[in-house]
Amino acid sequence: MASTQHKVKAYTLSTCGWCKKTKALLKALEVEYEYIDVDTLAAEELAEVKREIAKFNPLVSFPTLVIDGGKKVIVGFKEDEITKCLG
């Protein structure tokens, strides 16, 4: 059963290998999470989501994990950091 100890939102790209690794790691850790594949959004929604990401990651790079509403933000595939925080 997936852990709901933390609220995790992942901003990813559908074609990004590091994003896929991040999703696989979250699944392996049995962490329940929500994700948005940003590159699949319509133009008007894309602009809004990019503004949302910029609040946590000004570079708007992927993957960006927002944990517990921004109390912790992990940018990039940082396996050790993700495991330490959510494992």
Phi and psi in radians as a Rosetta constraint file:
Dihedral C 1 N 2 CA 2 C 2 CIRCULARHARMONIC -1.219 0.35
Dihedral N 2 CA 2 C 2 N 3 CIRCULARHARMONIC 2.488 0.35
Dihedral C 2 N 3 CA 3 C 3 CIRCULARHARMONIC -1.372 0.35
Dihedral N 3 CA 3 C 3 N 4 CIRCULARHARMONIC 2.367 0.35
Dihedral C 3 N 4 CA 4 C 4 CIRCULARHARMONIC -1.978 0.35
Dihedral N 4 CA 4 C 4 N 5 CIRCULARHARMONIC 0.378 0.35
Dihedral C 4 N 5 CA 5 C 5 CIRCULARHARMONIC -1.055 0.35
Dihedral N 5 CA 5 C 5 N 6 CIRCULARHARMONIC -0.613 0.35
Dihedral C 5 N 6 CA 6 C 6 CIRCULARHARMONIC -2.126 0.35
Dihedral N 6 CA 6 C 6 N 7 CIRCULARHARMONIC 2.628 0.35
Dihedral C 6 N 7 CA 7 C 7 CIRCULARHARMONIC -1.645 0.35
Dihedral N 7 CA 7 C 7 N 8 CIRCULARHARMONIC 2.022 0.35
Dihedral C 7 N 8 CA 8 C 8 CIRCULARHARMONIC -2.078 0.35
Dihedral N 8 CA 8 C 8 N 9 CIRCULARHARMONIC 2.249 0.35
Dihedral C 8 N 9 CA 9 C 9 CIRCULARHARMONIC -2.155 0.35
Dihedral N 9 CA 9 C 9 N 10 CIRCULARHARMONIC 2.212 0.35
Dihedral C 9 N 10 CA 10 C 10 CIRCULARHARMONIC -1.952 0.35
Dihedral N 10 CA 10 C 10 N 11 CIRCULARHARMONIC 2.181 0.35
Dihedral C 10 N 11 CA 11 C 11 CIRCULARHARMONIC -1.727 0.35
Dihedral N 11 CA 11 C 11 N 12 CIRCULARHARMONIC 2.063 0.35
Dihedral C 11 N 12 CA 12 C 12 CIRCULARHARMONIC -2.373 0.35
Dihedral N 12 CA 12 C 12 N 13 CIRCULARHARMONIC 3.025 0.35
Dihedral C 12 N 13 CA 13 C 13 CIRCULARHARMONIC -2.036 0.35
Dihedral N 13 CA 13 C 13 N 14 CIRCULARHARMONIC 2.437 0.35
Dihedral C 13 N 14 CA 14 C 14 CIRCULARHARMONIC -1.129 0.35
Dihedral N 14 CA 14 C 14 N 15 CIRCULARHARMONIC -0.405 0.35
Dihedral C 14 N 15 CA 15 C 15 CIRCULARHARMONIC -1.798 0.35
Dihedral N 15 CA 15 C 15 N 16 CIRCULARHARMONIC 0.047 0.35
Dihedral C 15 N 16 CA 16 C 16 CIRCULARHARMONIC -1.559 0.35
Dihedral N 16 CA 16 C 16 N 17 CIRCULARHARMONIC 2.117 0.35
Dihedral C 16 N 17 CA 17 C 17 CIRCULARHARMONIC -1.087 0.35
Dihedral N 17 CA 17 C 17 N 18 CIRCULARHARMONIC -0.688 0.35
Dihedral C 17 N 18 CA 18 C 18 CIRCULARHARMONIC -1.187 0.35
Dihedral N 18 CA 18 C 18 N 19 CIRCULARHARMONIC -0.579 0.35
Dihedral C 18 N 19 CA 19 C 19 CIRCULARHARMONIC -1.153 0.35
Dihedral N 19 CA 19 C 19 N 20 CIRCULARHARMONIC -0.749 0.35
Dihedral C 19 N 20 CA 20 C 20 CIRCULARHARMONIC -1.097 0.35
Dihedral N 20 CA 20 C 20 N 21 CIRCULARHARMONIC -0.694 0.35
Dihedral C 20 N 21 CA 21 C 21 CIRCULARHARMONIC -1.129 0.35
Dihedral N 21 CA 21 C 21 N 22 CIRCULARHARMONIC -0.672 0.35
Dihedral C 21 N 22 CA 22 C 22 CIRCULARHARMONIC -1.120 0.35
Dihedral N 22 CA 22 C 22 N 23 CIRCULARHARMONIC -0.802 0.35
Dihedral C 22 N 23 CA 23 C 23 CIRCULARHARMONIC -1.081 0.35
Dihedral N 23 CA 23 C 23 N 24 CIRCULARHARMONIC -0.722 0.35
Dihedral C 23 N 24 CA 24 C 24 CIRCULARHARMONIC -1.116 0.35
Dihedral N 24 CA 24 C 24 N 25 CIRCULARHARMONIC -0.695 0.35
Dihedral C 24 N 25 CA 25 C 25 CIRCULARHARMONIC -1.137 0.35
Dihedral N 25 CA 25 C 25 N 26 CIRCULARHARMONIC -0.784 0.35
Dihedral C 25 N 26 CA 26 C 26 CIRCULARHARMONIC -1.042 0.35
Dihedral N 26 CA 26 C 26 N 27 CIRCULARHARMONIC -0.706 0.35
Dihedral C 26 N 27 CA 27 C 27 CIRCULARHARMONIC -1.137 0.35
Dihedral N 27 CA 27 C 27 N 28 CIRCULARHARMONIC -0.767 0.35
Dihedral C 27 N 28 CA 28 C 28 CIRCULARHARMONIC -1.101 0.35
Dihedral N 28 CA 28 C 28 N 29 CIRCULARHARMONIC -0.603 0.35
Dihedral C 28 N 29 CA 29 C 29 CIRCULARHARMONIC -1.402 0.35
Dihedral N 29 CA 29 C 29 N 30 CIRCULARHARMONIC -0.063 0.35
Dihedral C 29 N 30 CA 30 C 30 CIRCULARHARMONIC 1.027 0.35
Dihedral N 30 CA 30 C 30 N 31 CIRCULARHARMONIC 0.749 0.35
Dihedral C 30 N 31 CA 31 C 31 CIRCULARHARMONIC -1.690 0.35
Dihedral N 31 CA 31 C 31 N 32 CIRCULARHARMONIC 2.215 0.35
Dihedral C 31 N 32 CA 32 C 32 CIRCULARHARMONIC -1.346 0.35
Dihedral N 32 CA 32 C 32 N 33 CIRCULARHARMONIC 2.294 0.35
Dihedral C 32 N 33 CA 33 C 33 CIRCULARHARMONIC -2.609 0.35
Dihedral N 33 CA 33 C 33 N 34 CIRCULARHARMONIC 2.788 0.35
Dihedral C 33 N 34 CA 34 C 34 CIRCULARHARMONIC -1.923 0.35
Dihedral N 34 CA 34 C 34 N 35 CIRCULARHARMONIC 2.502 0.35
Dihedral C 34 N 35 CA 35 C 35 CIRCULARHARMONIC -2.405 0.35
Dihedral N 35 CA 35 C 35 N 36 CIRCULARHARMONIC 2.717 0.35
Dihedral C 35 N 36 CA 36 C 36 CIRCULARHARMONIC -2.249 0.35
Dihedral N 36 CA 36 C 36 N 37 CIRCULARHARMONIC 2.073 0.35
Dihedral C 36 N 37 CA 37 C 37 CIRCULARHARMONIC -1.426 0.35
Dihedral N 37 CA 37 C 37 N 38 CIRCULARHARMONIC 1.690 0.35
Dihedral C 37 N 38 CA 38 C 38 CIRCULARHARMONIC -1.027 0.35
Dihedral N 38 CA 38 C 38 N 39 CIRCULARHARMONIC -0.619 0.35
Dihedral C 38 N 39 CA 39 C 39 CIRCULARHARMONIC -1.259 0.35
Dihedral N 39 CA 39 C 39 N 40 CIRCULARHARMONIC -0.077 0.35
Dihedral C 39 N 40 CA 40 C 40 CIRCULARHARMONIC -1.772 0.35
Dihedral N 40 CA 40 C 40 N 41 CIRCULARHARMONIC 0.020 0.35
Dihedral C 40 N 41 CA 41 C 41 CIRCULARHARMONIC -1.432 0.35
Dihedral N 41 CA 41 C 41 N 42 CIRCULARHARMONIC 2.678 0.35
Dihedral C 41 N 42 CA 42 C 42 CIRCULARHARMONIC -1.227 0.35
Dihedral N 42 CA 42 C 42 N 43 CIRCULARHARMONIC 2.735 0.35
Dihedral C 42 N 43 CA 43 C 43 CIRCULARHARMONIC -0.919 0.35
Dihedral N 43 CA 43 C 43 N 44 CIRCULARHARMONIC -0.808 0.35
Dihedral C 43 N 44 CA 44 C 44 CIRCULARHARMONIC -1.186 0.35
Dihedral N 44 CA 44 C 44 N 45 CIRCULARHARMONIC -0.663 0.35
Dihedral C 44 N 45 CA 45 C 45 CIRCULARHARMONIC -1.243 0.35
Dihedral N 45 CA 45 C 45 N 46 CIRCULARHARMONIC -0.629 0.35
Dihedral C 45 N 46 CA 46 C 46 CIRCULARHARMONIC -1.031 0.35
Dihedral N 46 CA 46 C 46 N 47 CIRCULARHARMONIC -0.810 0.35
Dihedral C 46 N 47 CA 47 C 47 CIRCULARHARMONIC -1.051 0.35
Dihedral N 47 CA 47 C 47 N 48 CIRCULARHARMONIC -0.740 0.35
Dihedral C 47 N 48 CA 48 C 48 CIRCULARHARMONIC -1.130 0.35
Dihedral N 48 CA 48 C 48 N 49 CIRCULARHARMONIC -0.786 0.35
Dihedral C 48 N 49 CA 49 C 49 CIRCULARHARMONIC -1.176 0.35
Dihedral N 49 CA 49 C 49 N 50 CIRCULARHARMONIC -0.650 0.35
Dihedral C 49 N 50 CA 50 C 50 CIRCULARHARMONIC -1.110 0.35
Dihedral N 50 CA 50 C 50 N 51 CIRCULARHARMONIC -0.656 0.35
Dihedral C 50 N 51 CA 51 C 51 CIRCULARHARMONIC -1.115 0.35
Dihedral N 51 CA 51 C 51 N 52 CIRCULARHARMONIC -0.710 0.35
Dihedral C 51 N 52 CA 52 C 52 CIRCULARHARMONIC -1.078 0.35
Dihedral N 52 CA 52 C 52 N 53 CIRCULARHARMONIC -0.816 0.35
Dihedral C 52 N 53 CA 53 C 53 CIRCULARHARMONIC -1.098 0.35
Dihedral N 53 CA 53 C 53 N 54 CIRCULARHARMONIC -0.727 0.35
Dihedral C 53 N 54 CA 54 C 54 CIRCULARHARMONIC -1.037 0.35
Dihedral N 54 CA 54 C 54 N 55 CIRCULARHARMONIC -0.442 0.35
Dihedral C 54 N 55 CA 55 C 55 CIRCULARHARMONIC -1.091 0.35
Dihedral N 55 CA 55 C 55 N 56 CIRCULARHARMONIC -0.565 0.35
Dihedral C 55 N 56 CA 56 C 56 CIRCULARHARMONIC -1.799 0.35
Dihedral N 56 CA 56 C 56 N 57 CIRCULARHARMONIC -0.529 0.35
Dihedral C 56 N 57 CA 57 C 57 CIRCULARHARMONIC -2.486 0.35
Dihedral N 57 CA 57 C 57 N 58 CIRCULARHARMONIC 1.615 0.35
Dihedral C 57 N 58 CA 58 C 58 CIRCULARHARMONIC -0.981 0.35
Dihedral N 58 CA 58 C 58 N 59 CIRCULARHARMONIC -0.421 0.35
Dihedral C 58 N 59 CA 59 C 59 CIRCULARHARMONIC -1.375 0.35
Dihedral N 59 CA 59 C 59 N 60 CIRCULARHARMONIC -0.234 0.35
Dihedral C 59 N 60 CA 60 C 60 CIRCULARHARMONIC 0.854 0.35
Dihedral N 60 CA 60 C 60 N 61 CIRCULARHARMONIC 0.976 0.35
Dihedral C 60 N 61 CA 61 C 61 CIRCULARHARMONIC -1.893 0.35
Dihedral N 61 CA 61 C 61 N 62 CIRCULARHARMONIC 2.939 0.35
Dihedral C 61 N 62 CA 62 C 62 CIRCULARHARMONIC -2.281 0.35
Dihedral N 62 CA 62 C 62 N 63 CIRCULARHARMONIC 2.595 0.35
Dihedral C 62 N 63 CA 63 C 63 CIRCULARHARMONIC -1.310 0.35
Dihedral N 63 CA 63 C 63 N 64 CIRCULARHARMONIC 2.656 0.35
Dihedral C 63 N 64 CA 64 C 64 CIRCULARHARMONIC -2.144 0.35
Dihedral N 64 CA 64 C 64 N 65 CIRCULARHARMONIC 2.086 0.35
Dihedral C 64 N 65 CA 65 C 65 CIRCULARHARMONIC -1.782 0.35
Dihedral N 65 CA 65 C 65 N 66 CIRCULARHARMONIC 2.210 0.35
Dihedral C 65 N 66 CA 66 C 66 CIRCULARHARMONIC -1.951 0.35
Dihedral N 66 CA 66 C 66 N 67 CIRCULARHARMONIC 2.032 0.35
Dihedral C 66 N 67 CA 67 C 67 CIRCULARHARMONIC -1.935 0.35
Dihedral N 67 CA 67 C 67 N 68 CIRCULARHARMONIC 2.288 0.35
Dihedral C 67 N 68 CA 68 C 68 CIRCULARHARMONIC 0.919 0.35
Dihedral N 68 CA 68 C 68 N 69 CIRCULARHARMONIC 0.854 0.35
Dihedral C 68 N 69 CA 69 C 69 CIRCULARHARMONIC 1.221 0.35
Dihedral N 69 CA 69 C 69 N 70 CIRCULARHARMONIC 0.298 0.35
Dihedral C 69 N 70 CA 70 C 70 CIRCULARHARMONIC 1.886 0.35
Dihedral N 70 CA 70 C 70 N 71 CIRCULARHARMONIC 0.029 0.35
Dihedral C 70 N 71 CA 71 C 71 CIRCULARHARMONIC -1.056 0.35
Dihedral N 71 CA 71 C 71 N 72 CIRCULARHARMONIC -0.546 0.35
Dihedral C 71 N 72 CA 72 C 72 CIRCULARHARMONIC -2.405 0.35
Dihedral N 72 CA 72 C 72 N 73 CIRCULARHARMONIC 2.333 0.35
Dihedral C 72 N 73 CA 73 C 73 CIRCULARHARMONIC -2.241 0.35
Dihedral N 73 CA 73 C 73 N 74 CIRCULARHARMONIC 2.274 0.35
Dihedral C 73 N 74 CA 74 C 74 CIRCULARHARMONIC -2.117 0.35
Dihedral N 74 CA 74 C 74 N 75 CIRCULARHARMONIC 2.119 0.35
Dihedral C 74 N 75 CA 75 C 75 CIRCULARHARMONIC -1.869 0.35
Dihedral N 75 CA 75 C 75 N 76 CIRCULARHARMONIC 2.207 0.35
Dihedral C 75 N 76 CA 76 C 76 CIRCULARHARMONIC 1.608 0.35
Dihedral N 76 CA 76 C 76 N 77 CIRCULARHARMONIC 2.999 0.35
Dihedral C 76 N 77 CA 77 C 77 CIRCULARHARMONIC -1.522 0.35
Dihedral N 77 CA 77 C 77 N 78 CIRCULARHARMONIC 1.729 0.35
Dihedral C 77 N 78 CA 78 C 78 CIRCULARHARMONIC -2.064 0.35
Dihedral N 78 CA 78 C 78 N 79 CIRCULARHARMONIC 1.438 0.35
Dihedral C 78 N 79 CA 79 C 79 CIRCULARHARMONIC -0.910 0.35
Dihedral N 79 CA 79 C 79 N 80 CIRCULARHARMONIC -0.851 0.35
Dihedral C 79 N 80 CA 80 C 80 CIRCULARHARMONIC -1.097 0.35
Dihedral N 80 CA 80 C 80 N 81 CIRCULARHARMONIC -0.752 0.35
Dihedral C 80 N 81 CA 81 C 81 CIRCULARHARMONIC -1.163 0.35
Dihedral N 81 CA 81 C 81 N 82 CIRCULARHARMONIC -0.735 0.35
Dihedral C 81 N 82 CA 82 C 82 CIRCULARHARMONIC -1.123 0.35
Dihedral N 82 CA 82 C 82 N 83 CIRCULARHARMONIC -0.780 0.35
Dihedral C 82 N 83 CA 83 C 83 CIRCULARHARMONIC -1.108 0.35
Dihedral N 83 CA 83 C 83 N 84 CIRCULARHARMONIC -0.756 0.35
Dihedral C 83 N 84 CA 84 C 84 CIRCULARHARMONIC -1.092 0.35
Dihedral N 84 CA 84 C 84 N 85 CIRCULARHARMONIC -0.720 0.35
Dihedral C 84 N 85 CA 85 C 85 CIRCULARHARMONIC -1.310 0.35
Dihedral N 85 CA 85 C 85 N 86 CIRCULARHARMONIC -0.685 0.35
Dihedral C 85 N 86 CA 86 C 86 CIRCULARHARMONIC -2.031 0.35
Dihedral N 86 CA 86 C 86 N 87 CIRCULARHARMONIC -0.232 0.35
